[in-house]
Amino acid sequence: MIEQVGQGRMLARVEQASGFLRRVAAVAALIVIEAFYASVVDAQRALVVTPRPSPPADSRDQLDLVHRREGEAVLALADAAMAGKAVPTDFAVQWQNEFVKAQRGTFVPFTLTIDASQLSKASALVYVRARRRPSGTREAGGNDARADSEEGRYPVDAIFPVDVERGTDNRSRISRGFSVLPGDYDVVIVMRERVDATTGRGRPKAAVIRQAITVPDFWSGELTTSSVIVADRLTTLNEPVAADQIAERPYAIGRNEITPALDRTFRRREELIVVFLVYNPTVTTERHFDVKVEYHFFRRTRAGQTAAAEQPAPHPPERAGEAYFNHTDPQRFTPALMGAEFDPGRGEPVMAGQVVPLTGFVEGEYRLSVQVTDQLSGQSVSRDVFFTVGS
């Protein structure tokens, strides 16, 4: 057993951790998500421009003209991207997203990461459009993807202003979220600097990216999980985020807010933090349930390398080019642990996760295999997280 690897901390309770540093987790969370479903259903409606105070009458026409032209320019860029035409790439935009169950369909929290030093303005417009990928799949109501596209309707069609705040490494995060039905989508994101409303002059920098996503169905009744989120930190909130703010703070779940990690490369002095939700476990008429979660680590091997000499514990099989490395102690989620008020039969998910110190990991590339088993039905699902440990 590699020292400390088996001592990963279960996300059992959340203490005050608002000053929490990157990946140095003092604690994490195991909670009942009571307000989550009611909040995410309003997220797409909340993903709109926040009204600003009206300007003086003598400048209102000029402002309206500038803002209208800004909106038209952003929409034109999205149209060009979907038509396969050339679009600007004045700066790089990195996309990452997760999938969680919503009251209707699936909620898609996402984060855009940019190098703020590449922009000349501290404010920008972001436009997000999602279109179902033509496949013959019909949405609720009988409208297929082609009909929606021809009539100018999109499942996600939202524009909002953002302030570009620089971090210590000049990277700026922009997080939002939207809800859609399961299926395959093409998502277009346009980010364009704001125009000086007093002059309307200057060429604003812009960038356009196109992202394909496959949105899972969490409503099948089968055992499943959300995305496994690799986190930089978990912050305890004084109260749940209001429904009309979920689109702007999409990683807030109950009284906890997750800051997703921007990459999967760690130093040995850091910790790996993973968080996810388990859906649809079996619940008996006596409200009994039993979910087991295991965390197994595999290390990528190169020619001439061999696995550790010690006898490993029972584990999922290795894949080609990897060797079993280690594991943490299994977790069990039962009424005794979750409390009498917790009832997965009402749709409440189990929030699970692990905080693993990386001091016992040698440098290399790893796969974390998360195994979730419903002890009552025998159903099981697995999820993979790939990460790298450096010096």
C-alpha angles and dihedrals in degrees: 000000000000110000114265096356091102090052096075109149119239115230093249109143135001119230124188105293107154091132091051113150126223110298093336096121117189091178143344142201145283108168145148110252101218101154098035101091094046090051103048094051088070095043098098092049089052093053094093139106113287110235116247129208113279115260123231114290094248092060100034095091092052092048092048091051094049093046092047091052090048091054093046091050092051093048091048090055091051091049090051092050093051090048090054094247127143114279131185123268101186090152137009122263120194119203128202128166144177135205126228134165117269132192086260120019121329131322115224114200111189139181128209115202122196138171100248092198088070092063125080095203132058094219134055145170119243122198123191124192127175124192127183111248108244107258106129090262112141125214125219110295094035099273113135127206096262093052092049091049094048092051092048096247122133130183087233120029112152140141127193139168121244137190112228105225117187121225125206089277093043090252117135124200124210115186127187137145143210139189125234139160118262116279145082118310141179110218122198120196122192121189118185131171116248119257121239100259093206095058106011087213134128131059109270117218116243141182131193128195132180120210128187115211134180109211114210126223113241094176099075093100091237123123108271143143140225120249112297102247118211104211137204091199147341120227126198114228126209089226137358117280113262117255093246091056098050093092090059094041102033096160093062110111117179107311094341132081122201122210105202118223114252094218142011099239117108139178120232091248090060132079133238111233119191127178131180144152126242117215135197104009116171113271121191125217086261088057093248120151134165124195123178122199124192130186118206126179126211125188124213111242132207131210110298095018120119135195122264115284094233120099108258124221119250107291144156113285121275119250125228111291097018140089130209110261112175148301143223126236113283120257124224123200114199136146089266090061101034098044135245094279095057113097121173087187088076091055097265110149125223110241110216135171148137140232111209124186110223098206090103094052121097117221113281148082120304143189120209110205112201112199118195117189130184100217092199100051100024091233116143138182132189133208129192130217118188119202142156130229115208134183 
